[in-house]
């Protein structure tokens, strides 16, 4: 085996062509084997192996920073930079991250999983190196897998072109992000024209014309001929209008050709794009045959005996899919928008049924939200379906473009709360805290699949904006009689000592905690909050009549739903003292990779942790008459 001899990038620089081919095959096999066992991003990594090897053979990492935009395509990079022996721990607690991670390796510069940002990092690094006089360092930015549909990437391209900073931009063009990429850019990209011989000849001709008598008059003619020649052999020069040189496209799986192209690009004195064409899922038939996602993201569900569970359970996302399709049957004005993720957000069935009413804008959450505002102004009923973690990218648009105009846009935020394996960048813990800062935004938090349907249907009746946030994973199924309605909370249990206000999926945890409390003779009331904003006044009034009020959420605690509910409860009884409160939620920190239940347990947000916190608060109350919200 070749791979077992590779411990750092220098080990691949002297490999023969045959050894490189074998190494690529071994990398592919190990990635397939590992992802099949633990889950992760498969298709994107199978497509990036050869150009990863070429980059590391031409450039000297970490002296030359290699920056990954969509960092989920960096598995081969990890394997050849000293992490082969630990690769079996991929995306596991305490193991190898599914994205570049500065704590793991000096070869990882940016912990990046949100797309379209890396060219801005590159611009900043290029300026830093120049100001420090570190002129020998080259910066390589890998962008693609749909990331060039994001507006921030174009802002950075504009600045790179204007400044002329030396950055090699490897454009990984696989035609896809999570779905076929929403962009016509690659259709207008040209064939290779950065040829050292051509450049040298052009320079020589220009100098000769300027030196000979009368040559100056011929120089414009040469320029005109050169421009005409370019128009014949290449389409519109998108990158060069921004001041960025372009070369390609190249076969992204031809290591030798890629090395030559990258070596040429490394000599260029300004920003340059090396356009490579890759096949997502390359070398693995099931991924190549998956026309929608190319097995972009593989989820592994195991039965109790450890065997794969090939039938996915009913999830919150499934409930949203069913709800929006049924609603669309009745409402011809209902439209859906997503940011390059129609599959993960459950919109593919909607797209199949109503293709003219489905808008995939690419990796451009800001544009999606403001476009939805325009649609609402035009009389449509837009639903924006994105991950909770990506909502923060479009907060300004949600606040001022939707909220300020009080437009009936529905935000369907998937993967809310702790998401687990994808690590700190993917936990959806900010949505409620952000949403509560938008005046007039109704915020729903379903605790079951049935509630998703009820809340979605009600959101479509509202005259202003609304947000429905639901977690990743299996959703409880309730008897129809147990499903709430409208903007009312739902009381699940009546007691006299403690009142628990549980939000979303934390209702299930609260139920278990209430049982533990009852076993210790603590009488407990329990509410499914359902609607965080505006809160049900009957729920708040009932809560205020208990010895202790506890809020539980899987969102960030500071400025989140719990503190908001406590504030609203206090305003009910300004003439008397309110009961002590205990706010339980996610601390202000970056939560590492791990299984969802394990993370919640460590944060004290499982049944045992919640009941223990409540016991502690009750004891503090009986001793001092006051309960700190930080307990």
C-alpha positions in Angstrom: 0.0 0.0 0.0 1.1 3.6 -0.7 -1.2 5.3 1.7 0.4 3.7 4.8 3.7 5.4 3.9 2.1 8.9 3.7 2.5 10.8 6.9 2.7 14.4 5.6 2.4 16.2 2.2 6.1 15.9 1.5 5.8 12.1 1.2 3.7 12.4 -2.0 6.0 14.8 -3.9 8.3 12.1 -5.3 5.7 9.5 -6.1 5.6 8.1 -9.6 2.5 8.4 -11.8 1.5 4.8 -11.1 2.0 5.3 -7.3 -0.2 8.5 -7.4 -2.9 6.5 -9.2 -2.8 3.8 -6.6 -2.8 6.3 -3.8 -5.9 8.0 -5.2 -7.6 4.6 -5.3 -6.6 3.8 -1.7 -7.8 7.2 -0.5 -11.1 6.6 -2.3 -11.5 3.1 -0.7 -10.8 4.4 2.8 -13.2 7.3 2.5 -16.0 5.0 1.3 -15.3 2.5 4.0 -15.2 5.1 6.8 -18.2 7.1 5.7 -20.3 4.0 5.2 -19.6 3.2 8.9 -19.9 6.5 10.6 -21.7 8.7 8.1 -20.4 12.0 6.6 -19.9 13.7 3.3 -19.1 11.1 0.6 -19.8 12.3 -2.9 -18.0 15.7 -2.6 -14.8 14.0 -1.1 -14.7 11.3 -3.8 -14.6 14.0 -6.4 -11.8 16.1 -4.8 -9.1 13.4 -4.4 -7.0 14.0 -7.5 -6.8 17.8 -7.3 -6.0 17.6 -3.6 -3.0 15.5 -4.4 -1.9 17.9 -7.2 -2.2 20.9 -4.9 -0.1 19.3 -2.2 2.6 18.3 -4.8 2.9 21.8 -6.2 2.5 23.8 -3.0 4.2 23.5 0.4 1.6 23.3 3.1 1.5 24.8 5.7 4.0 27.5 4.5 1.6 27.9 1.6 -1.9 28.1 3.2 -4.4 25.7 1.6 -7.8 27.1 2.3 -11.0 25.1 1.9 -14.3 26.8 1.3 -16.8 24.0 1.5 -14.7 22.3 4.0 -16.7 19.0 3.8 -14.6 18.1 0.7 -11.3 18.0 2.7 -11.1 14.3 3.7 -8.2 13.5 1.3 -6.4 16.6 2.6 -6.8 15.3 6.2 -5.5 11.8 5.2 -2.3 13.0 3.7 -1.6 15.6 6.4 -1.0 13.1 9.3 -4.5 12.1 10.3 -4.7 8.7 8.6 -4.4 6.6 11.8 -7.3 8.5 13.5 -9.5 8.7 10.4 -11.8 6.0 11.8 -12.9 8.5 14.5 -14.3 10.9 11.8 -17.2 13.0 13.1 -17.1 11.2 16.5 -16.8 12.8 19.9 -13.2 13.6 20.5 -12.3 12.4 17.0 -11.5 13.9 13.6 -13.7 16.7 12.6 -15.7 16.5 9.4 -14.3 19.8 8.4 -10.9 21.5 8.6 -10.0 22.1 12.2 -7.2 24.4 13.4 -6.8 22.3 16.6 -6.2 19.2 14.6 -3.4 20.2 12.3 -1.2 23.1 11.2 -2.3 22.3 7.7 -5.9 23.5 8.5 -6.2 27.2 8.4 -9.9 27.8 8.5 -12.6 25.8 10.4 -15.0 26.3 7.6 -18.3 24.6 6.8 -20.4 27.6 5.7 -19.8 28.2 2.1 -18.7 31.2 0.0 -16.3 32.7 2.6 -12.9 31.4 1.7 -11.9 34.0 -0.9 -12.4 36.7 1.8 -10.0 34.8 4.1 -7.6 34.6 1.2 -7.8 38.3 0.5 -7.0 39.0 4.2 -4.1 36.6 4.3 -2.6 37.9 1.1 -2.7 41.4 2.6 -1.1 40.2 5.8 1.7 38.4 4.0 2.4 41.4 1.8 2.6 43.8 4.8 4.9 41.4 6.7 7.2 41.0 3.7 6.5 37.3 3.4 6.5 37.3 -0.4 7.5 33.7 -0.9 4.2 32.4 0.5 1.4 31.4 -2.0 -2.2 31.1 -1.0 -4.4 28.4 -2.5 -8.2 28.7 -2.1 -10.4 25.8 -3.0 -13.9 26.9 -3.8 -16.7 25.1 -5.5 -19.3 22.4 -4.8 -21.8 25.3 -5.4 -20.1 27.9 -3.3 -19.7 30.3 -6.2 -23.5 30.8 -6.1 -23.0 32.8 -2.8 -22.7 36.6 -3.1 -19.9 36.9 -0.6 -17.6 35.0 -3.0 -18.2 37.6 -5.7 -17.5 40.4 -3.3 -14.2 38.8 -2.5 -13.4 38.2 -6.2 -14.0 41.9 -6.9 -11.6 42.9 -4.1 -9.0 40.4 -5.2 -9.1 41.6 -8.8 -9.0 45.2 -7.8 -6.1 44.7 -5.4 -4.1 42.3 -7.6 -3.2 40.1 -4.7 -1.5 36.8 -5.5 -4.0 34.0 -4.8 -4.5 30.8 -6.7 -8.2 30.0 -6.8 -9.0 26.3 -7.5 -12.6 26.3 -8.8 -13.9 22.8 -8.2 -16.7 22.6 -10.7 -18.8 19.5 -10.2 -22.0 21.3 -11.3 -23.6 20.7 -7.9 -23.9 21.9 -4.4 -26.4 19.7 -2.5 -28.4 19.6 -5.8 -27.5 20.7 -9.3 -25.8 24.1 -8.9 -27.9 27.1 -9.6 -25.4 29.0 -11.8 -24.6 29.4 -15.5 -21.1 30.6 -14.7 -19.4 27.4 -15.7 -21.2 27.4 -19.0 -19.3 30.6 -19.9 -15.8 29.5 -18.8 -13.2 29.0 -21.4 -10.5 26.6 -22.4 -6.9 26.9 -21.2 -5.1 30.0 -22.4 -2.5 30.6 -19.6 0.3 29.1 -21.6 3.8 30.3 -20.6 5.0 30.1 -24.2 2.1 32.3 -25.3 2.6 34.8 -22.6 6.3 35.1 -23.3 5.7 35.5 -27.0 3.1 38.2 -26.4 5.5 40.1 -24.1 8.3 39.8 -26.6 6.1 41.0 -29.5 4.9 44.0 -27.4 8.5 45.1 -26.5 9.7 44.6 -30.1 6.9 46.8 -31.5 7.6 49.5 -29.0 11.4 49.5 -29.8 11.3 49.6 -33.6 10.6 52.9 -35.5 6.9 53.2 -36.1 6.2 50.2 -33.9 4.1 52.3 -31.6 1.5 52.8 -34.3 1.3 49.0 -34.8 0.8 48.3 -31.1 -3.0 49.0 -31.1 -3.3 46.7 -34.1 -1.7 43.9 -32.1 -4.0 44.6 -29.2 -7.1 44.5 -31.5 -5.9 41.2 -33.1 -5.3 39.7 -29.6 -8.8 40.7 -28.5 -10.4 39.3 -31.6 -8.4 36.1 -31.1 -9.7 35.8 -27.6 -13.3 36.3 -28.6 -13.0 33.5 -31.2 -11.5 30.9 -28.8 -13.3 31.8 -25.5 -16.7 32.9 -24.3 -17.3 35.9 -22.2 -14.5 36.4 -19.7 -16.4 36.7 -16.5 -13.5 36.5 -14.1 -11.3 38.8 -16.1 -13.9 41.6 -16.0 -13.2 41.5 -12.2 -9.5 41.6 -12.8 -8.9 37.9 -12.0 -7.0 35.7 -14.5 -8.7 32.6 -15.7 -7.3 29.2 -16.9 -9.1 26.0 -17.7 -11.2 24.0 -17.6 -9.0 21.0 -16.8 -9.9 17.4 -16.0 -10.1 17.4 -12.2 -9.1 13.7 -12.1 -5.9 14.0 -14.2 -3.2 14.6 -11.6 -0.4 15.3 -14.2 -2.4 17.9 -16.1 -3.5 19.5 -12.8 0.1 19.7 -11.6 1.1 21.5 -14.8 -1.8 23.9 -14.6 -1.1 24.7 -10.9 2.6 25.1 -11.5 1.9 27.7 -14.2 -0.7 29.4 -12.0 1.7 29.7 -9.1 3.9 31.9 -11.3 1.2 34.4 -12.0 1.7 37.7 -10.1 -2.0 38.3 -9.4 -5.2 36.4 -8.6 -5.9 33.5 -10.9 -8.6 30.9 -11.2 -7.7 27.3 -12.1 -11.0 25.8 -13.3 -11.2 22.0 -12.8 -14.1 19.8 -13.8 -14.8 17.0 -11.3 -17.4 14.3 -10.9 -19.1 14.2 -7.6 -19.0 10.7 -6.2 -16.2 9.7 -8.6 -15.2 6.0 -8.5 -18.2 4.8 -6.5 -21.1 3.5 -8.6 -24.0 4.2 -6.0 -22.8 7.8 -5.7 -22.4 8.3 -9.5 -25.8 6.9 -10.1 -27.5 9.2 -7.5 -28.4 12.0 -9.9 -29.8 14.3 -7.2 -27.1 14.4 -4.5 -24.4 12.0 -5.6 -24.5 10.6 -2.1 -23.3 14.1 -0.9 -24.1 13.4 2.7 -24.5 9.9 4.0 -26.5 9.2 7.1 -26.1 5.9 9.0 -29.0 4.6 11.0 -28.3 1.4 12.9 -30.7 -1.1 14.4 -30.2 -2.4 18.0 -28.1 -5.3 16.7 -25.8 -2.9 14.9 -27.1 -3.6 11.4 -28.0 -0.7 9.1 -31.5 0.5 9.2 -32.4 1.1 5.6 -35.8 2.5 6.3 -35.5 6.0 7.7 -37.9 6.8 10.6 -40.5 9.6 10.3 -38.8 12.9 11.0 -39.7 16.5 11.6 -38.5 17.1 8.0 -40.8 14.5 6.7 -43.7 16.2 8.5 -42.8 19.5 6.9 -42.7 17.9 3.5 -46.2 16.5 3.8 -47.5 19.7 5.2 -46.2 22.0 2.5 -47.4 19.7 -0.3 -50.9 19.4 1.2 -51.0 23.2 1.7 -49.9 23.8 -1.9 -52.7 21.7 -3.2 -55.2 24.2 -1.7 -53.2 27.4 -2.2 -51.9 28.2 -5.7 -50.0 31.2 -4.3 -47.8 29.1 -2.0 -44.2 29.0 -3.2 -41.0 27.5 -1.7 -37.4 28.8 -1.6 -34.2 27.1 -0.5 -30.5 27.8 -0.7 -29.1 24.8 -2.6 -30.6 22.3 -0.2 -34.0 21.1 -1.7 -33.1 17.5 -0.6 -32.0 18.0 3.0 -34.9 20.4 3.7 -37.5 18.0 2.3 -38.5 20.1 -0.7 -37.7 17.6 -3.5 -41.3 16.2 -3.5 -42.7 19.7 -3.6 -40.3 20.5 -6.5 -41.5 17.4 -8.3 -45.2 18.3 -7.9 -44.8 22.1 -8.4 -41.6 22.8 -10.3 -42.8 26.3 -11.3 -43.4 27.2 -7.7 -40.0 26.0 -6.4 -37.0 28.4 -6.3 -33.5 27.1 -5.5 -31.3 30.2 -5.4 -28.0 28.4 -4.7 -25.9 29.0 -1.6 -27.4 32.5 -1.1 -29.5 32.7 2.0 -29.6 36.5 2.0 -30.9 36.6 -1.5 -33.5 33.9 -0.7 -35.0 35.9 2.2 -35.2 39.2 0.3 -36.5 37.5 -2.8 -39.2 35.9 -0.6 -40.0 39.5 0.7 -40.5 40.6 -2.9 -42.7 37.5 -3.6 -44.8 38.4 -0.6 -45.2 41.9 -1.8 -46.4 40.5 -5.1 -49.2 38.5 -3.4 -47.5 35.1 -3.0 -47.2 33.0 0.1 -43.4 32.3 0.3 -41.9 29.6 2.5 -38.1 29.8 3.0 -36.7 26.4 4.0 -33.1 26.4 5.3 -31.0 25.0 8.1 -31.3 26.8 11.4 -27.5 27.4 11.5 -27.7 29.3 8.1 -30.5 31.6 9.3 -27.9 33.8 11.0 -26.5 34.5 7.5 -29.7 36.2 6.6 -30.7 37.8 9.8 -30.4 41.4 8.4 -32.7 40.5 5.6 -35.2 38.7 7.9 -35.2 41.7 10.2 -35.3 44.7 7.8 -36.5 43.2 4.5 -39.2 40.9 5.9 -39.8 42.1 9.5 -39.8 45.8 8.9 -42.4 45.4 6.2 -44.4 42.9 8.2 -44.6 40.5 5.3 -46.2 37.0 5.5 -43.0 35.0 4.9 -42.7 31.6 6.6 -39.2 30.6 7.7 -39.0 26.8 8.0 -35.8 26.2 10.0 -34.6 22.6 9.9 -31.8 21.1 12.1 -32.7 23.5 15.0 -30.9 22.8 18.3 -28.0 20.5 18.8 -27.3 18.6 15.6 -24.4 16.4 16.7 -21.9 15.0 14.2 -21.3 18.0 12.0 -19.8 20.0 15.0 -19.9 23.6 16.2 -20.7 25.3 12.9 -23.9 23.3 12.3 -25.6 23.4 15.7 -28.7 25.5 15.3 -28.8 27.3 18.6 -29.2 30.9 17.6 -32.5 31.0 15.7 -34.8 31.8 18.7 -32.4 34.4 20.1 -32.2 36.1 16.7 -35.9 35.7 15.9 -37.0 37.3 19.2 -35.2 40.4 18.1 -37.4 40.8 15.0 -40.6 42.7 15.9 -43.8 41.0 14.9 -42.2 37.6 14.1 -44.2 34.7 15.4 -42.0 31.9 16.6 -43.2 28.3 16.6 -41.4 25.3 18.3 -43.1 22.0 17.5 -42.5 19.0 19.8 -44.0 16.4 17.5 -44.6 15.7 13.8 -48.2 16.5 14.3 -47.4 19.9 15.7 -45.2 20.7 12.6 -48.3 20.3 10.4 -50.6 22.3 12.8 -48.1 25.2 13.1 -47.3 25.3 9.4 -51.0 25.5 8.5 -51.5 28.3 11.1 -48.5 30.2 9.9 -50.0 30.5 6.5 -53.0 32.4 8.0 -50.9 35.0 9.6 -50.6 38.5 8.1 -47.0 38.9 9.2 -43.8 36.8 9.3 -43.4 33.5 11.2 -40.7 31.1 12.0 -41.0 27.3 12.6 -37.9 25.7 14.1 -37.6 22.0 14.3 -34.8 19.5 15.1 -33.0 16.9 13.2 -34.2 13.3 13.7 -37.2 11.2 14.7 -40.4 13.1 15.6 -42.9 11.8 18.1 -46.3 11.0 16.7 -49.3 12.2 18.8 -52.9 11.3 18.9 -54.8 14.1 17.1 -56.6 15.0 20.3 -53.2 15.9 21.9 -52.2 18.4 19.2 -52.3 22.1 20.0 -53.9 24.8 17.9 -53.4 28.4 17.0 -51.1 30.4 19.2 -52.0 28.6 22.4 -49.7 26.6 24.6 -50.6 23.1 25.7 -50.7 22.1 29.3 -49.5 18.5 29.7 -49.5 18.1 33.5 -50.8 20.0 36.6 -48.9 20.4 39.8 -48.4 22.9 42.6 -44.7 23.3 43.3 -42.7 23.7 40.1 -43.9 24.8 36.6 -41.8 23.7 33.7 -42.1 25.6 30.4 -40.6 23.3 27.8 -39.8 24.3 24.2 -39.8 22.1 21.1 -38.0 18.8 21.4 -37.2 19.5 25.1 -40.8 18.6 25.9 -39.9 14.9 25.8 -37.0 15.6 28.2 -39.3 17.6 30.5 -41.8 14.8 30.7 -39.1 12.4 31.9 -37.8 15.0 34.4 -41.3 15.6 35.7 -41.6 11.8 36.5 -38.3 11.9 38.4 -39.5 14.9 40.4 -42.8 13.3 41.2 -40.9 10.3 42.6 -39.3 12.7 45.0 -42.7 14.2 46.0 -42.2 17.4 43.9 -45.5 18.3 42.4 -44.9 19.6 38.8 -46.9 21.4 36.2 -45.7 21.0 32.6 -46.4 23.1 29.6 -45.5 22.6 25.9 -44.9 26.2 25.1 -45.5 25.7 21.4 -45.4 29.4 20.5 -42.5 31.3 21.9 -43.6 34.6 20.5 -46.2 35.8 21.3 -46.4 33.6 24.5 -49.7 32.3 25.7 -50.8 34.6 28.6 -52.7 31.8 30.2 -49.5 29.7 30.4 -47.6 32.6 31.9 -50.3 33.3 34.5 -50.4 29.7 35.5 -46.6 29.5 35.8 -46.5 32.6 38.0 -48.6 30.8 40.7 -45.9 28.2 41.4 -43.0 28.2 43.8 -40.5 27.9 41.0 -40.7 28.4 37.2 -38.3 26.5 35.0 -37.7 27.0 31.2 -36.0 24.4 29.1 -34.7 25.0 25.5 -32.2 23.6 23.1 -31.3 27.1 22.0 -28.7 29.5 23.4 -29.7 30.5 26.9 -28.4 34.1 26.9 -31.1 36.3 25.2 -33.0 33.2 24.2 -36.5 31.9 24.7 -36.4 31.2 28.4 -35.2 34.7 29.4 -37.9 36.1 27.1 -40.6 34.1 28.7 -39.5 35.1 32.2 -39.5 38.7 31.2 -43.0 38.4 29.7 -44.2 36.7 32.9 -42.8 39.4 35.0 -44.8 42.0 33.1 -48.0 40.2 34.1 -47.7 41.1 37.7 -45.9 44.3 38.1 -47.7 44.9 41.4 -46.3 41.8 43.1 -43.2 39.7 43.3 -42.9 36.9 40.8 -41.7 33.4 41.7 -38.0 32.5 41.3 -37.0 31.2 37.9 -34.5 28.8 36.5 -33.5 29.1 32.8 -32.0 26.0 31.3 -30.5 26.1 27.8 -27.3 26.0 25.7 -24.3 28.0 27.2 -22.5 30.7 25.2 -19.8 28.5 23.8 -18.9 26.5 20.7 -20.3 23.0 21.2 -17.9 20.3 19.8 -18.8 17.2 17.7 -20.7 14.4 19.4 -23.9 12.5 19.5 -26.9 14.7 20.2 -28.0 12.8 23.4 -24.5 12.8 24.7 -24.0 16.5 24.2 -27.4 17.3 25.9 -26.4 15.1 28.8 -23.1 16.9 29.3 -24.9 20.2 29.2 -27.4 19.0 31.9 -30.3 19.0 29.4 -31.3 15.3 29.8 -34.0 14.2 32.2 -31.5 13.5 35.0 -29.7 16.8 34.5 -32.9 18.8 34.4 -34.3 17.2 37.6 -31.0 17.7 39.4 -30.9 21.4 38.5 -34.5 21.8 39.7 -33.7 20.1 43.0 -30.7 22.3 43.5 -32.9 25.4 42.7 -35.6 24.3 45.2 -33.0 23.9 47.9 -31.5 27.3 47.2 -35.0 28.8 47.3 -35.8 27.2 50.7 -32.5 28.4 52.1 -32.3 31.9 50.9 -35.6 32.8 49.3 -33.9 33.5 46.0 -32.9 31.4 43.0 -30.2 32.5 40.7 -31.1 32.1 37.0 -27.5 30.9 36.4 -28.1 27.8 38.5 
